[in-house]
Amino acid sequence: MATTKLVINSNGSTRIEGDFEIVDKDGNAYDLGGRTVVSLCRCGLSKNKPFCDGSHRGHFEHNAVAFALPPKKEA
């Protein structure tokens, strides 16, 4: 099984690399045209959502630094 990597970019998109599928709320797959790398919008400004079109430049600030999540809640 191939590895999928998500990179949260500072002041920008989420980049997905590897073997993946992106589906809409109804489970329909987006035609990625054979791409193995895409960027998803995090700012909400893209005219091509859910994909990034660069609209965030100068309008979105987030310093992406990894951290540990709190422990999972037990049911």
Secondary structure, 3 states (H helix, E strand, C coil): CCCEEEEECCCCCEEEEECCCCECCCCCECCCCCCCEEEECCCCCCCCCCECCCCCCCCCCCCCCCCCCCCCCCC
